[in-house]
Amino acid sequence: MSEPAVRRAIRRSRVRRSAVATVAVAAAAAATFLVPGGAAAGTTTPQAAAAAPDIPVASVKAHLAQLQSIATANGGNRAHGRAGYKASADYVKGKLDAAGFTTVLQSYTYNGATSWNVIADWPGGDTAHTVMVGAHLDSVTGGPGINDDGSGSAGILETALAVSRAGLQPAKHLRFGWWGTEEAGMVGSKNYVNSLSSADRSKIEAYLNFDMIGSPNPGYFVYDDNAALDTLFQNYFSGLGVATEPETEGDGRSDHSPFKNAGIAVGGLFSGADYTKTSAQAAKWGGTAGQAFDRCYHSSCDTSANIDDTVLDRMSDAIAYAIWTLAAGGGTPSPSPSPTTPGGNVFENAADVAVPDAGAAVTSSITVAGRTGNAPAALQVGVDIKHTWRGDLVIDLVAPDGSTYRLKNSSGNDSADNVVTTYTVNASGEVANGTWKLKVQDVAAQDTGYIDSWKLTF
């Protein structure tokens, strides 16, 4: 899980934020979704009604042991630009190649060093309807990164191998990705998404992300970005008698973000990082209230000892459940409107704009065309700004006629990172078509950031 490179020692660090279901539970949950054409999930293929296999936690931990050994042999980490990362990518690729996947190392360069994404496709399935699953493979330089995010990497690796063992013949195409350089700001996953043509992006129906799924003082958090995918995981854990909560700690701070910004439906699971577990959460999930979900987050103690076996087991099984359900045609998320198509509901600008420290305001523009009449009374303004002290920021929406709508004031007491949220603006007095601007100003010194992306939803 990534965090900004610039940190102030005096300021608090903040991150972005076992049983398997029975055949009856899997079928009941899958039946709550419809596949294209209205057929109930479970009727698409003979395999659609089959329960996903149990993912042995011992096998997942065996991968973690290998990642730990790689880090130990390479200076204690598996970070971008270090030998431990390349060895990790080679390990994953070797396992997938032997299991019959079509696997490639997608190279890119960041800060003068070469890195790689590992992309693996399972033969078969309709490539026009692709389900993709991913996790980041890199660690920070300060530790081996076994929970963050060896846990997600190992969980999806063992699930991919289970696909091979089962000889799965999915209705939809399956693709897995292990991302590099996530800890520097989702560099690998952004590179992958940006490398796709618009046609290839449209073929990815869903992307599921798993960043930290073995936290030692765990929570059970479900991404809340797509209703169908959220419900898929909620139903699974409900079948185990495990309550879940929406994932907010990692919003915009892991590899689902580039996919979401490209209009792809995203979902995923998370067991917590350096946020503190509340008394209510401890009563619900066990563990220790008043302590971080992962006290070794981004530290040298994030080793193979920094894992809770029960949450790792449950979440690995949930990954398999989601893949088996989605691959068969169940749980299909609604497509997102194109952010670039005039006449659509969503318009987006994903170009980065640097925000100068204690400097003049900067703007990012979106030109809206193809609409009729005025903007709605509930115009949605989605904002993703990376910043190491968001209390410094003043944010405005500027309408085509120059009218300004204040979205956020500065606050000396708001020491958290980033602004990743959606504001609602009554813009019914504004003509919809024209150039809208997001205006951002950093009004205090010592912290930096940039506009990552923003969008208007009419």
Salt bridges, closest charged atoms under 4 A:
GLU3 OE1 - ARG7 NH2 2.96
GLU3 OE2 - HIS298 ND1 2.94
ASP90 OD1 - LYS86 NZ 2.91
ASP97 OD2 - LYS93 NZ 2.77
ASP121 OD2 - HIS173 NE2 2.63
ASP121 OD2 - ARG175 NE 2.73
ASP126 OD2 - HIS129 NE2 3.77
ASP138 OD1 - HIS136 ND1 2.88
ASP148 OD1 - HIS136 NE2 2.99
ASP148 OD2 - HIS298 NE2 3.03
GLU158 OE1 - HIS63 NE2 2.70
GLU158 OE2 - ARG165 NH2 3.00
GLU182 OE2 - ARG16 NE 3.95
GLU182 OE1 - HIS136 NE2 3.23
GLU183 OE2 - HIS136 NE2 3.81
GLU183 OE1 - HIS298 NE2 3.02
ASP200 OD1 - LYS203 NZ 3.60
GLU205 OE2 - HIS129 ND1 2.31
GLU205 OE1 - LYS172 NZ 2.70
ASP211 OD2 - ARG16 NH2 3.17
ASP211 OD1 - HIS136 NE2 3.26
ASP225 OD1 - LYS260 NZ 2.59
GLU245 OE2 - LYS284 NZ 2.61
ASP251 OD2 - ARG17 NH2 3.07
ASP309 OD1 - LYS61 NZ 2.88
ASP384 OD1 - LYS386 NZ 2.58
ASP396 OD1 - ARG406 NE 2.47
ASP414 OD1 - ARG390 NE 3.05
ASP417 OD2 - ARG7 NH1 2.68
ASP442 OD2 - HIS387 NE2 2.95
ASP447 OD1 - ARG11 NH1 1.72
ASP452 OD2 - LYS190 NZ 3.12
ASP452 OD2 - LYS386 NZ 3.52
